[in-house]
């Protein structure tokens, strides 16, 4: 099977090792490094991309992969904001202790 010479344009943030994997597969790749606000914006867009992929997961195994991708993006954002995984987990646990988690599936309709 011949490789197509057509250029596929992605224009999206990818995991660090993806360009090397593509090169190893015989592809020529073009990349640039995002920093600062531009990186945070790309990471935020990546949350939407990964959430959409989670929404289309066909089974629990695929859902786990997409949830792991979401966590990776969230932790990348936290890191850029100077927060460790432990710090984020501590805030999450404190908020769950104070306000609960989402285990019961409570859907608030209204309050007066």
NORUR-V922783 format. One record per pair of residues at least 12 apart in sequence whose ideal C-beta (glycine too) atoms are under 6 Angstrom apart, sorted by sequence separation. I is the first residue (numbers start at 1). J is the second residue. D is the distance in Angstrom with one decimal. If there is no record, write none. Layout:
# NORUR-V922783
i=I j=J d=D
i=I j=J d=D
This chain:
# NORUR-V922783
i=19 j=31 d=5.2
i=54 j=66 d=3.8
i=53 j=66 d=4.8
i=50 j=69 d=4.6
i=50 j=70 d=4.7
i=50 j=73 d=5.9
i=47 j=73 d=5.5
i=46 j=73 d=4.8
i=13 j=42 d=4.1
i=43 j=73 d=5.8
i=13 j=46 d=5.2
i=43 j=76 d=5.6
i=43 j=77 d=5.0
